[in-house]
Amino acid sequence: MPLVRIDVTQGRSPQELRQLADVVQEVMEDVFAAPPRDRYQVVTEHPAGQVICQDTGLGLERTDDLVVLQVFQQGRTQEQKKALYATLAQRLQERCGLAPSDLVVSLTANDPEDWSFGMGRAQFLEGDL
């Protein structure tokens, strides 16, 4: 169950934001084997100048189209993580016109006890999931 935060600078249409989120979800299903309807995404738009991502000395040129993805997940291998980065870059470029240099992805691993899906319960620990 990945939880994905999608941070962008204001300026995309609602349709463009939905397309971006849909492509990200498709990749979560294809690469991380997230089940259908296992979709947890938070899309946040920021005013110009409030998303600052430099290139870490890699020589990357960034634009105002920058997308920052934070993915909270558990149990993925290094190979799955590398495949996620590559597939996201490819599909977002193909389907959303996002330059690969304008995509920053950070994965955070956690454990089953770190999730509650509602009702004040720990569904993974209590056997619901």
Backbone bond lengths (Angstrom), bond angles and torsions (degrees), N, CA, C in turn:
res aa  C-N    CA-C-N  psi(-1)  N-CA   C-N-CA  omega(-1)  CA-C   N-CA-C  phi
1 M - - - 1.446 - - 1.512 107.97 -
2 P 1.317 117.38 88.14 1.455 117.49 174.05 1.533 111.40 -74.72
3 L 1.308 115.53 141.19 1.459 123.15 167.96 1.515 105.38 -107.38
4 V 1.325 116.97 124.28 1.457 121.13 -174.55 1.521 109.99 -118.05
5 R 1.314 114.79 125.83 1.469 121.93 171.19 1.516 106.84 -100.87
6 I 1.325 115.90 129.55 1.454 122.61 -179.57 1.516 107.23 -118.39
7 D 1.319 116.73 112.16 1.459 121.74 -179.17 1.524 109.78 -110.24
8 V 1.331 115.32 129.02 1.465 121.86 -179.56 1.522 109.15 -139.81
9 T 1.327 115.12 162.85 1.460 121.23 171.89 1.521 107.94 -83.44
10 Q 1.334 116.99 142.45 1.459 121.78 179.94 1.524 110.63 -55.09
11 G 1.335 115.22 148.52 1.447 119.85 176.19 1.515 114.29 136.61
12 R 1.317 117.50 -15.59 1.465 120.33 176.73 1.527 109.40 -84.18
13 S 1.318 115.70 148.68 1.461 120.29 177.14 1.527 109.46 -74.48
14 P 1.339 116.91 162.96 1.466 118.95 175.33 1.533 112.22 -57.03
15 Q 1.325 117.52 -36.48 1.461 121.02 178.88 1.532 110.91 -66.58
16 E 1.329 117.21 -40.53 1.464 120.81 178.38 1.523 111.09 -65.56
17 L 1.326 117.28 -39.96 1.460 120.67 177.78 1.520 110.80 -64.78
18 R 1.323 117.04 -41.37 1.464 120.57 179.68 1.534 110.67 -66.00
19 Q 1.334 116.79 -40.31 1.462 120.27 177.86 1.522 110.56 -62.14
20 L 1.316 116.64 -44.15 1.460 121.56 177.67 1.528 110.25 -58.44
21 A 1.329 116.71 -49.19 1.471 121.11 -179.80 1.526 111.18 -64.03
22 D 1.332 117.38 -39.23 1.459 120.73 179.85 1.528 111.77 -64.71
23 V 1.332 117.08 -41.17 1.462 120.48 178.60 1.527 110.06 -65.24
24 V 1.322 116.81 -43.04 1.467 120.11 178.19 1.530 109.67 -59.54
25 Q 1.319 118.15 -44.36 1.468 120.81 179.69 1.524 111.50 -63.89
26 E 1.310 116.61 -41.59 1.464 120.62 178.05 1.527 110.61 -58.18
27 V 1.320 116.82 -42.02 1.468 120.76 179.14 1.529 110.27 -67.62
28 M 1.329 118.00 -38.76 1.473 120.46 177.11 1.531 110.17 -59.50
29 E 1.324 116.63 -40.78 1.461 120.24 179.55 1.525 111.22 -69.70
30 D 1.326 116.69 -43.65 1.467 120.84 -175.51 1.525 113.33 -73.27
31 V 1.323 117.08 -40.89 1.469 120.45 -173.33 1.528 112.25 -96.84
32 F 1.328 117.32 -41.29 1.467 120.90 -178.16 1.522 112.06 -96.92
33 A 1.327 118.16 3.16 1.460 123.07 179.16 1.524 112.90 56.13
34 A 1.343 116.43 36.43 1.464 120.31 174.85 1.528 108.08 -68.04
35 P 1.322 118.08 133.23 1.462 120.16 -179.88 1.536 111.10 -66.68
36 P 1.334 117.31 155.02 1.470 119.46 173.03 1.524 110.17 -55.56
37 R 1.276 116.58 144.82 1.475 125.47 -178.03 1.525 113.09 68.93
38 D 1.318 117.57 6.87 1.464 121.70 173.05 1.517 105.83 -93.44
39 R 1.317 114.94 69.13 1.464 121.59 -172.51 1.515 109.04 -122.43
40 Y 1.326 114.80 114.21 1.458 122.27 177.87 1.517 106.72 -132.24
41 Q 1.333 116.25 103.88 1.453 121.69 -176.88 1.525 108.86 -135.32
42 V 1.323 115.27 142.75 1.454 122.21 173.65 1.521 106.53 -126.30
43 V 1.326 116.03 116.31 1.460 121.27 178.79 1.522 107.81 -102.08
44 T 1.329 115.71 124.81 1.457 121.14 -179.27 1.512 109.61 -124.85
45 E 1.325 115.41 127.39 1.460 121.05 175.21 1.522 108.64 -100.19
46 H 1.315 115.04 139.24 1.462 121.48 -179.13 1.521 109.74 -119.92
47 P 1.339 117.70 146.66 1.470 119.67 174.33 1.530 110.34 -61.40
48 A 1.318 115.50 154.15 1.467 121.22 178.21 1.523 109.72 -51.40
49 G 1.315 115.90 137.76 1.460 121.53 178.58 1.514 114.94 88.90
50 Q 1.338 118.02 -5.17 1.460 119.85 -178.08 1.521 114.13 -102.32
51 V 1.322 117.41 1.48 1.457 121.66 170.51 1.525 105.43 -118.53
52 I 1.315 115.51 111.00 1.462 120.75 -175.73 1.522 108.16 -120.81
53 C 1.328 116.02 114.08 1.464 121.48 179.02 1.519 107.45 -136.51
54 Q 1.301 115.49 107.85 1.445 118.62 177.20 1.522 108.66 -87.58
55 D 1.324 118.10 -173.38 1.453 120.11 -167.78 1.521 115.45 -100.37
56 T 1.317 119.51 6.50 1.464 122.54 176.78 1.531 112.05 56.43
57 G 1.318 116.26 27.61 1.456 120.00 179.09 1.514 114.70 77.30
58 L 1.338 117.60 15.05 1.460 121.59 -178.22 1.531 113.13 -92.68
59 G 1.328 116.58 -4.68 1.453 119.85 -179.91 1.517 114.14 77.98
60 L 1.307 117.69 21.16 1.465 121.61 -179.87 1.523 110.49 -81.80
61 E 1.307 115.91 137.90 1.460 121.31 173.83 1.518 107.83 -100.41
62 R 1.310 116.43 122.24 1.456 121.57 -179.29 1.530 109.36 -104.97
63 T 1.338 115.07 155.14 1.458 120.78 177.33 1.522 108.96 -126.09
64 D 1.330 115.58 -177.97 1.466 120.17 177.22 1.525 112.35 -70.88
65 D 1.338 117.65 -5.87 1.469 121.37 176.80 1.527 112.45 -81.06
66 L 1.310 118.30 0.04 1.462 123.69 -175.62 1.531 112.22 -45.93
67 V 1.329 115.35 136.25 1.462 123.06 174.88 1.523 107.24 -124.50
68 V 1.332 116.51 127.87 1.458 122.13 176.65 1.524 107.09 -113.08
69 L 1.332 115.68 121.23 1.459 121.58 178.04 1.520 109.37 -109.97
70 Q 1.308 116.29 129.23 1.460 122.17 171.31 1.529 105.88 -114.22
71 V 1.321 116.00 122.48 1.458 121.14 -176.51 1.518 108.36 -117.68
72 F 1.320 115.95 117.29 1.454 122.23 176.80 1.530 106.17 -98.63
73 Q 1.338 117.02 121.95 1.453 121.03 -171.49 1.526 110.02 -152.97
74 Q 1.315 114.58 175.88 1.462 119.67 177.61 1.522 110.36 -143.79
75 G 1.307 115.57 145.40 1.446 122.08 168.87 1.511 117.88 75.23
76 R 1.319 119.52 20.87 1.469 119.97 178.72 1.524 109.80 -95.72
77 T 1.334 115.53 146.12 1.456 121.41 -179.67 1.530 110.49 -83.24
78 Q 1.341 115.81 167.92 1.459 119.84 175.40 1.520 110.80 -59.85
79 E 1.323 117.11 -38.79 1.455 120.55 179.89 1.528 111.10 -63.81
80 Q 1.329 116.98 -41.81 1.456 120.21 177.44 1.528 111.05 -64.06
81 K 1.307 116.52 -39.82 1.460 120.21 -179.52 1.524 110.91 -65.58
82 K 1.318 117.27 -44.40 1.460 120.79 177.95 1.531 110.52 -63.68
83 A 1.328 116.66 -40.50 1.459 120.29 177.51 1.530 111.05 -63.85
84 L 1.330 116.17 -36.90 1.461 120.02 178.09 1.526 110.55 -61.31
85 Y 1.325 117.21 -48.89 1.468 120.60 -179.52 1.527 110.69 -57.39
86 A 1.328 116.59 -48.52 1.466 121.15 -176.67 1.528 111.75 -66.48
87 T 1.328 116.47 -43.13 1.461 119.96 -177.68 1.520 111.33 -69.07
88 L 1.327 117.08 -40.12 1.463 119.62 176.06 1.527 110.52 -59.66
89 A 1.318 117.16 -48.29 1.464 120.51 -178.73 1.527 110.68 -59.72
90 Q 1.326 116.78 -44.66 1.461 120.96 -178.09 1.523 111.94 -65.18
91 R 1.329 116.53 -52.04 1.470 119.47 -174.72 1.519 112.18 -70.68
92 L 1.335 117.75 -36.34 1.461 118.70 178.61 1.525 110.92 -68.22
93 Q 1.320 116.66 -32.10 1.465 119.09 175.54 1.532 109.79 -69.34
94 E 1.325 117.12 -47.26 1.465 121.69 -177.71 1.525 112.84 -65.03
95 R 1.330 116.95 -43.40 1.462 120.30 -170.04 1.521 114.87 -100.63
96 C 1.353 116.50 -19.09 1.466 119.84 -178.02 1.525 112.38 -123.53
97 G 1.318 117.29 -4.84 1.456 120.72 -179.00 1.513 113.96 71.78
98 L 1.332 117.18 20.45 1.466 121.48 -178.12 1.523 110.08 -83.49
99 A 1.314 116.40 123.72 1.465 120.19 176.63 1.529 109.11 -65.81
100 P 1.328 118.56 136.73 1.466 120.67 179.06 1.528 112.96 -56.40
101 S 1.316 117.98 -27.14 1.477 120.65 177.97 1.522 111.72 -73.30
102 D 1.330 117.46 -12.48 1.465 121.91 178.75 1.526 112.46 -100.48
103 L 1.325 116.99 20.38 1.461 121.22 178.53 1.521 109.39 -121.65
104 V 1.317 116.06 121.98 1.464 122.75 174.64 1.529 106.40 -118.79
105 V 1.333 116.85 127.70 1.464 122.09 -178.75 1.517 108.91 -125.64
106 S 1.318 115.98 131.47 1.458 121.45 174.96 1.527 108.45 -126.95
107 L 1.321 115.98 127.72 1.467 121.42 177.63 1.524 109.61 -104.21
108 T 1.307 115.60 138.04 1.452 121.88 175.30 1.522 107.89 -125.67
109 A 1.320 116.02 126.81 1.463 120.68 178.83 1.526 110.04 -92.75
110 N 1.320 115.09 144.83 1.458 120.24 174.13 1.524 108.60 -144.43
111 D 1.300 116.62 -175.79 1.463 122.33 -173.33 1.529 110.87 -116.18
112 P 1.319 117.89 165.35 1.466 120.53 -178.99 1.534 113.38 -54.60
113 E 1.308 117.54 -35.26 1.470 118.73 -178.73 1.525 113.28 -71.14
114 D 1.333 116.54 -5.15 1.461 120.86 -178.68 1.525 113.13 -90.27
115 W 1.338 117.91 8.21 1.461 121.10 -176.24 1.519 111.73 -125.43
116 S 1.326 114.56 136.70 1.456 122.72 165.20 1.521 106.00 -133.81
117 F 1.323 117.32 128.20 1.456 121.90 -177.32 1.521 112.01 -99.81
118 G 1.313 116.40 8.79 1.455 120.92 177.83 1.516 111.46 134.00
119 M 1.294 114.49 170.67 1.459 123.73 176.94 1.526 113.16 64.06
120 G 1.348 117.23 16.13 1.457 120.18 178.71 1.512 113.90 66.23
121 R 1.327 116.72 26.97 1.460 120.91 -176.16 1.519 111.07 -120.02
122 A 1.307 116.14 155.70 1.465 123.54 175.12 1.534 106.86 -102.01
123 Q 1.319 116.52 84.02 1.465 121.78 -170.09 1.531 113.82 -59.08
124 F 1.324 117.89 -37.41 1.475 119.11 177.31 1.521 110.47 -63.40
125 L 1.318 116.64 -42.88 1.473 120.10 -176.11 1.524 112.27 -76.26
126 E 1.317 116.36 -27.14 1.462 120.57 -176.42 1.528 112.70 -92.47
127 G 1.347 116.60 4.67 1.453 120.68 174.31 1.520 116.21 85.01
128 D 1.340 117.84 6.27 1.461 119.88 178.27 1.524 112.15 -73.88
129 L 1.322 115.37 -27.26 1.469 120.17 -178.97 1.522 109.55 -125.58
